[in-house]
Structure formats: C-alpha cells, structure tokens
C-alpha cells in the first residue's frame, strides 16, 4: 500500500512548511491524484487520517482532485484520454505512448490558520 508512504511524505511536507511559515493548524489539504498514479482514493483518505495524528494537520479534511490520464502516441502524435498505462492509440493502434498527465500525486494547496 504505497498510499501510506505518500501520506507520510505529505505529513513531512506539512510539518516542514508549518515550521518555516508559522501556521499552527491545517484545516484542509487539496491533493491532485492522477488517474494513472495507482492511488486508491479510499486508501489515501485512510492513510492520511492515520499519519496526521499529533501534527498541524490532525483532523484536517482531505480533498482529492482527480486528474485524468492523457497520453500521446509516439508514432502518430495523437493525444487522447488514457485509462490504462498500456492503452493503444485509438488513432493508429500503436502501443508506444508517452504519458502527458495523470501519473502524479501533488499537494495543490492547504487551508491553514
């Protein structure tokens, strides 16, 4: 379950930012999760709540923003919305694709006090 290690990384980022920016409490975290990142939203929510105890983000609300996957065919350069990493190009049928978006997990913003 890599959601736990992702949540721990988010926790570390929040603790570091709280120390440098001087906020004492996080009310909400907006997290962009790519459709191709293999992150399960329910597991992420559970992991987030578990690792935020005794941090400025304890009891913070996690808002997950889904980012669709997008690929570009290496052969014909067609771009399309990708559901699986190994989808073939709907235009030419080629299986060589570069992921343009949708693999990342990123903290978009925090609501702090």
TAZIVEN-V583297 format. One line per field, one symbol per residue. ss: DSSP state (@ for helix, = for strand, . for the rest). psi: psi as a letter, one per 30 degrees, with the letter a starting at -180 (. if undefined). A space follows every 10 residues. Layout:
# TAZIVEN-V583297
ss=???
psi=???
This chain:
# TAZIVEN-V583297
ss=.@@@@@@@@@ @@@@@@@@@@ @....===== ====...... @@@@@@@@@@ @......... =======.== ===.....== ==........ ......==== =...====== ==.
psi=jfeeeeeeee eeeeeeeeee fglfkkekkk kkjkfgfgkj eeeeeeeeee ffkhlfgkgk kkjkjkjlkk lkkfefgkkl kkfkfgklkf effkfjkkke lgflkkjelk jl.
